[in-house]
Amino acid sequence: MIVRNALMPRSDASLSEFTTWRVGGPAEYLAEPSSIEETSAWLSWAHDHGMPCRVIGAGSNLLIHDDGLPGLSICLRRLQGVQMEETTGVMDVLAGERIPSLARRAARAGLHGLEWSVGIPGTAGGAAVMNAGAQGSCTAQWLQSVRVIPLNGGESFELQCDQLSYDYRHSRLQEEPLVVVSARFRLEPGHDPQQIGSVTNGNLSHRTTTQPYQQPSCGSVFRNPEPLKAGRLIEGQGLKGTRIGGAEVSTLHANFIVNTGTARSDDIDRLIVLVQERVEERHGIRLHPEVKRLGFNLAA
Ligand SMILES: Cc1cc2nc3c(=O)[nH]c(=O)nc-3n(C[C@H](O)[C@H](O)[C@H](O)COP(=O)(O)OP(=O)(O)OC[C@H]3O[C@@H](n4cnc5c(N)ncnc54)[C@H](O)[C@@H]3O)c2cc1C
């Protein structure tokens, strides 16, 4: 049972329902707070009980082991709320807001800035942590600040964008035990909603024709070894369609690994390693996964 407002002694919630790969074992405890105060209380609860704790957004960049996760997993997808100032372009959002829905709202208000993000099925918090990006733009470009709470509980505080060491799919938030509870975007006001909407729609339809959108995945598995593209290197090795168990290198986009329905976490993990080895043998380039693994060290 999933813990929402009341503490339950144990949760058998399958984390596969919390990842876009549809893979992941049970959470020992699981909480889905819907306010910052509740999030803070759960973080303190885990700390007070000496438990390991981590947060999950939309699980769209996560590979969680089938053995599950000990301690408390906090999923922030219900932590929702948006305040938008159409005249200034300032958009304050709680961390669980979905990026595609923010892109749509911004378009309707004639705010330019998030058109590239409409096909990224993550949360605002996850996007700030991962510096999610596409089409030459990224989160850091439009983010003004985030509000965070230490992972072991305590007071929230604000960090400005220039304090977050943003780089390609990287931020300081990936290394520090901080939970993003809200984000402030500064978008460009005064644009024609129809024009912004049509660019946004165009970006989405481009993605749905070039990426395996209908199958469970976590988007691009590997970071691009710039200026090269990971997908091209993988495709060049003839790896499209390669399978291990229920995991398959997408036949549509080689940097995607899809769950064909029965994938286990180890299938995906082994396929990641196979792709890395093949590309390294041929090109001497080590591909680094963009996706975050949880629970793998425990299962070794
Ligand atoms: C079909 C598809 C297409 C995609 N396309 C793109 C793309 O074009 N560009 C791109 O960059 N990514 C893409 N992704 C990957 C993914 O959507 C992004 O990385 C997204 O930012 C992850 O957000 P999330 O909320 O799902 O984070 P999760 O996957 O839940 O978590 C990712 C990491 O962030 C941490 N985290 C999440 N939320 C918080 C928080 N509030 N505070 C602190 N830590 C947190 C987690 O602990 C974990 O380490 C795609 C994924 C899919 C499935």
The ligand as an SDF file (V2000), in Angstrom:
LIG
                    3D

 53 58  0  0  0  0  0  0  0  0999 V2000
   10.3390    9.3080  -23.8090 C   0  0  0  0  0  0  0  0  0  0  0  0
   11.4010   10.0990  -23.0580 C   0  0  0  0  0  0  0  0  0  0  0  0
   12.0100   11.1670  -23.6700 C   0  0  0  0  0  0  0  0  0  0  0  0
   12.9980   11.9090  -22.9910 C   0  0  0  0  0  0  0  0  0  0  0  0
   13.5830   12.9500  -23.6350 N   0  0  0  0  0  0  0  0  0  0  0  0
   14.4980   13.6940  -22.9740 C   0  0  0  0  0  0  0  0  0  0  0  0
   15.1120   14.8090  -23.6150 C   0  0  0  0  0  0  0  0  0  0  0  0
   14.8060   15.1740  -24.7510 O   0  0  0  0  0  0  0  0  0  0  0  0
   16.0300   15.5290  -22.9240 N   0  0  0  0  0  0  0  0  0  0  0  0
   16.3850   15.1980  -21.6410 C   0  0  0  0  0  0  0  0  0  0  0  0
   17.2320   15.8970  -21.0550 O   0  0  0  0  0  0  0  0  0  0  0  0
   15.8310   14.1270  -21.0240 N   0  0  0  0  0  0  0  0  0  0  0  0
   14.9070   13.3700  -21.6470 C   0  0  0  0  0  0  0  0  0  0  0  0
   14.3440   12.2980  -21.0240 N   0  0  0  0  0  0  0  0  0  0  0  0
   14.8120   11.9030  -19.6750 C   0  0  0  0  0  0  0  0  0  0  0  0
   14.0370   12.4990  -18.4990 C   0  0  0  0  0  0  0  0  0  0  0  0
   12.6960   12.8070  -18.8500 O   0  0  0  0  0  0  0  0  0  0  0  0
   14.7260   13.7430  -17.9210 C   0  0  0  0  0  0  0  0  0  0  0  0
   16.0320   13.4480  -17.4490 O   0  0  0  0  0  0  0  0  0  0  0  0
   13.9090   14.3540  -16.7660 C   0  0  0  0  0  0  0  0  0  0  0  0
   14.4860   15.5830  -16.4030 O   0  0  0  0  0  0  0  0  0  0  0  0
   13.8740   13.4680  -15.5290 C   0  0  0  0  0  0  0  0  0  0  0  0
   12.9080   14.0060  -14.6430 O   0  0  0  0  0  0  0  0  0  0  0  0
   12.1420   13.0570  -13.6210 P   0  0  0  0  0  0  0  0  0  0  0  0
   11.2430   13.9010  -12.8250 O   0  0  0  0  0  0  0  0  0  0  0  0
   11.5320   11.9240  -14.3220 O   0  0  0  0  0  0  0  0  0  0  0  0
   13.3640   12.5660  -12.7130 O   0  0  0  0  0  0  0  0  0  0  0  0
   13.6090   11.0780  -12.1830 P   0  0  0  0  0  0  0  0  0  0  0  0
   13.8890   10.1820  -13.3270 O   0  0  0  0  0  0  0  0  0  0  0  0
   12.5340   10.6750  -11.2630 O   0  0  0  0  0  0  0  0  0  0  0  0
   14.9670   11.2900  -11.3590 O   0  0  0  0  0  0  0  0  0  0  0  0
   16.1750   11.5720  -12.0240 C   0  0  0  0  0  0  0  0  0  0  0  0
   17.2260   11.9460  -10.9610 C   0  0  0  0  0  0  0  0  0  0  0  0
   16.8550   13.1930  -10.3760 O   0  0  0  0  0  0  0  0  0  0  0  0
   16.6260   13.0410   -8.9730 C   0  0  0  0  0  0  0  0  0  0  0  0
   15.4570   13.8720   -8.6560 N   0  0  0  0  0  0  0  0  0  0  0  0
   14.2440   13.8690   -9.2680 C   0  0  0  0  0  0  0  0  0  0  0  0
   13.4640   14.8290   -8.7460 N   0  0  0  0  0  0  0  0  0  0  0  0
   14.1920   15.4340   -7.7880 C   0  0  0  0  0  0  0  0  0  0  0  0
   13.9410   16.5050   -6.8860 C   0  0  0  0  0  0  0  0  0  0  0  0
   12.7610   17.1430   -6.8690 N   0  0  0  0  0  0  0  0  0  0  0  0
   14.9420   16.8810   -6.0210 N   0  0  0  0  0  0  0  0  0  0  0  0
   16.1230   16.2490   -6.0240 C   0  0  0  0  0  0  0  0  0  0  0  0
   16.4240   15.2120   -6.8510 N   0  0  0  0  0  0  0  0  0  0  0  0
   15.4650   14.8230   -7.7190 C   0  0  0  0  0  0  0  0  0  0  0  0
   16.3840   11.5560   -8.7370 C   0  0  0  0  0  0  0  0  0  0  0  0
   16.7530   11.1800   -7.4270 O   0  0  0  0  0  0  0  0  0  0  0  0
   17.3060   10.9490   -9.8060 C   0  0  0  0  0  0  0  0  0  0  0  0
   18.6330   10.9310   -9.3440 O   0  0  0  0  0  0  0  0  0  0  0  0
   13.3590   11.5480  -21.6730 C   0  0  0  0  0  0  0  0  0  0  0  0
   12.7190   10.4690  -21.0500 C   0  0  0  0  0  0  0  0  0  0  0  0
   11.7400    9.7510  -21.7350 C   0  0  0  0  0  0  0  0  0  0  0  0
   11.0580    8.5930  -21.0330 C   0  0  0  0  0  0  0  0  0  0  0  0
  1  2  1  0
  2  3  1  0
  2 52  2  0
  3  4  2  0
  4  5  1  0
  4 50  1  0
  5  6  2  0
  6  7  1  0
  6 13  1  0
  7  8  2  0
  7  9  1  0
  9 10  1  0
 10 11  2  0
 10 12  1  0
 12 13  2  0
 13 14  1  0
 14 15  1  0
 14 50  1  0
 15 16  1  0
 16 17  1  0
 16 18  1  0
 18 19  1  0
 18 20  1  0
 20 21  1  0
 20 22  1  0
 22 23  1  0
 23 24  1  0
 24 25  2  0
 24 26  1  0
 24 27  1  0
 27 28  1  0
 28 29  2  0
 28 30  1  0
 28 31  1  0
 31 32  1  0
 32 33  1  0
 33 34  1  0
 33 48  1  0
 34 35  1  0
 35 36  1  0
 35 46  1  0
 36 37  1  0
 36 45  1  0
 37 38  2  0
 38 39  1  0
 39 40  1  0
 39 45  2  0
 40 41  1  0
 40 42  2  0
 42 43  1  0
 43 44  2  0
 44 45  1  0
 46 47  1  0
 46 48  1  0
 48 49  1  0
 50 51  2  0
 51 52  1  0
 52 53  1  0
M  END
$$$$
